Amino acid sequence: MPVAAQGAQAPLPGTPSDVWLPGITPDDIQWLTANVTGLVSTAPNGSSTIQVDNGYDFYWYAMSHLADSAGVAQFLTGGSTTGGIPNPLVTVLINDSSANRNLQNVATPLPMISGSGELPYRLIRPRLFPANTVISFTWVAYVASGTTYTNLYHTLHGYRIRH
């Protein structure tokens, strides 16, 4: 038996285990990603959704984002970016279909609620999205003329627990 498995305790139903043992414990780490493409000053609106798997609850504990400007490779240059990666001038409104409510009172600039991949924004405590929840994102770019975000990825870091 692997060393990690020797000390693992069987969790109570619906609770996370001490370690993730795929195929053995009812939970596992998971990243859920929403993607929106082509946000520009002339067409600033976009939307995307994430569908939580049937049979699993998703516990969200952190989030991060990545954007590229006009499909150009990013370099570690600093300046007005985080590590050479654009800090997108985009607002997002997140809606939880299981509660039928928005998670913010107004659309919020993405860098205020989400970090880079190296520095994800951590929630104080995990938030539950029950199985089959649809998480909707409404995006609005407030960029200068000529700026294009070719791809914007927003990832919810978390873990899922099988029913």
C-alpha positions as CSV (number, residue, x, y, z in Angstrom):
1,M,0.0,0.0,0.0
2,P,1.4,3.5,-0.8
3,V,2.6,5.5,2.1
4,A,-0.1,8.2,1.6
5,A,-2.8,5.5,1.5
6,Q,-1.6,3.9,4.8
7,G,-2.5,7.0,6.8
8,A,-5.7,7.8,4.9
9,Q,-8.9,7.6,6.9
10,A,-12.2,6.7,5.2
11,P,-14.1,10.0,5.3
12,L,-17.7,10.3,6.5
13,P,-20.2,10.5,3.6
14,G,-20.2,14.0,2.0
15,T,-17.0,15.2,3.7
16,P,-13.6,15.6,2.3
17,S,-10.9,13.0,3.0
18,D,-7.4,13.8,4.5
19,V,-5.7,13.0,1.1
20,W,-7.0,12.6,-2.4
21,L,-6.8,9.0,-3.6
22,P,-8.5,8.9,-7.0
23,G,-10.7,5.9,-7.3
24,I,-10.7,5.3,-3.5
25,T,-11.9,8.4,-1.8
26,P,-15.1,10.1,-2.9
27,D,-13.4,13.4,-3.5
28,D,-10.7,14.8,-5.8
29,I,-9.1,18.1,-6.7
30,Q,-10.7,19.9,-9.7
31,W,-10.3,23.1,-11.7
32,L,-13.3,24.5,-13.6
33,T,-12.5,27.0,-16.3
34,A,-14.7,29.5,-18.1
35,N,-13.3,31.0,-21.4
36,V,-14.4,34.0,-23.4
37,T,-12.8,35.1,-26.7
38,G,-12.6,38.3,-28.7
39,L,-13.4,41.0,-26.2
40,V,-12.6,44.4,-28.0
41,S,-13.6,48.0,-27.5
42,T,-16.1,47.7,-30.4
43,A,-17.6,44.4,-29.2
44,P,-16.9,44.4,-25.4
45,N,-19.6,42.0,-24.2
46,G,-19.3,38.2,-23.8
47,S,-20.5,35.4,-21.7
48,S,-19.5,31.9,-20.7
49,T,-20.7,29.1,-18.4
50,I,-19.5,26.2,-16.3
51,Q,-21.6,23.1,-15.7
52,V,-20.9,21.3,-12.4
53,D,-20.8,17.6,-12.9
54,N,-23.9,15.4,-12.1
55,G,-23.2,13.4,-9.0
56,Y,-20.6,15.7,-7.5
57,D,-20.7,18.9,-5.4
58,F,-18.0,21.4,-6.1
59,Y,-16.3,23.3,-3.3
60,W,-14.6,26.4,-4.7
61,Y,-11.7,27.9,-2.7
62,A,-9.6,30.0,-5.0
63,M,-9.7,31.6,-8.5
64,S,-7.2,32.8,-11.1
65,H,-7.3,34.3,-14.6
66,L,-5.1,34.6,-17.6
67,A,-5.6,36.8,-20.7
68,D,-3.7,37.4,-23.9
69,S,-3.9,40.6,-25.9
70,A,-4.4,40.0,-29.6
71,G,-3.0,36.5,-29.4
72,V,0.5,37.8,-28.7
73,A,2.9,35.7,-26.6
74,Q,3.5,37.1,-23.2
75,F,6.9,37.8,-21.8
76,L,8.1,38.4,-18.2
77,T,8.6,42.2,-18.6
78,G,6.7,43.7,-15.6
79,G,5.3,47.3,-16.2
80,S,1.5,47.5,-16.1
81,T,1.1,43.8,-16.2
82,T,1.6,41.0,-13.6
83,G,4.8,39.1,-14.7
84,G,4.3,40.2,-18.3
85,I,0.7,38.9,-18.5
86,P,-2.0,41.5,-19.2
87,N,-4.2,42.4,-16.2
88,P,-7.4,42.5,-18.3
89,L,-9.6,45.6,-18.1
90,V,-12.7,43.5,-17.9
91,T,-15.6,43.3,-15.5
92,V,-17.3,40.1,-14.6
93,L,-20.7,39.2,-13.0
94,I,-20.9,35.7,-11.7
95,N,-24.3,34.0,-11.3
96,D,-25.1,30.8,-9.4
97,S,-28.1,28.9,-10.9
98,S,-28.5,26.7,-7.7
99,A,-29.2,29.8,-5.6
100,N,-30.6,31.8,-8.6
101,R,-28.5,34.8,-7.6
102,N,-25.5,36.9,-8.6
103,L,-22.5,36.6,-6.3
104,Q,-21.8,40.4,-6.6
105,N,-24.1,43.4,-6.3
106,V,-22.5,44.8,-9.5
107,A,-20.1,43.6,-12.2
108,T,-16.6,43.8,-10.7
109,P,-13.2,44.4,-12.4
110,L,-11.7,40.9,-12.7
111,P,-8.3,41.8,-11.0
112,M,-10.2,42.8,-7.8
113,I,-11.6,39.3,-7.3
114,S,-9.2,37.0,-9.2
115,G,-5.4,36.6,-9.2
116,S,-2.8,35.4,-11.6
117,G,-2.0,31.7,-11.8
118,E,1.0,32.2,-9.5
119,L,-1.1,34.2,-7.0
120,P,-4.7,33.0,-7.1
121,Y,-7.3,34.9,-5.1
122,R,-8.2,32.7,-2.1
123,L,-11.7,32.7,-0.5
124,I,-11.9,32.9,3.3
125,R,-13.8,29.6,3.2
126,P,-14.9,27.3,0.4
127,R,-18.2,28.0,-1.4
128,L,-20.4,25.1,-2.3
129,F,-21.9,24.7,-5.8
130,P,-24.2,21.6,-5.7
131,A,-24.2,19.0,-8.5
132,N,-25.7,20.2,-11.8
133,T,-25.2,23.9,-11.0
134,V,-24.6,26.2,-13.9
135,I,-22.2,29.0,-13.1
136,S,-22.7,31.9,-15.5
137,F,-20.2,34.7,-16.3
138,T,-21.1,37.9,-17.9
139,W,-18.0,39.8,-19.2
140,V,-17.7,43.4,-20.3
141,A,-14.4,44.9,-21.5
142,Y,-13.6,48.5,-20.8
143,V,-10.5,48.8,-23.0
144,A,-9.0,51.5,-25.2
145,S,-9.8,51.5,-28.9
146,G,-7.6,48.9,-30.6
147,T,-7.2,46.6,-27.6
148,T,-8.3,43.0,-28.1
149,Y,-8.4,40.2,-25.5
150,T,-8.2,37.2,-27.8
151,N,-8.6,34.7,-25.0
152,L,-9.6,35.2,-21.4
153,Y,-9.6,32.2,-19.0
154,H,-11.0,32.3,-15.5
155,T,-10.4,29.2,-13.4
156,L,-12.2,28.2,-10.2
157,H,-9.9,26.1,-8.0
158,G,-11.6,23.6,-5.8
159,Y,-12.4,20.0,-5.0
160,R,-15.4,17.8,-5.7
161,I,-17.2,15.4,-3.5
162,R,-19.2,12.4,-4.9
163,H,-22.6,11.9,-3.5
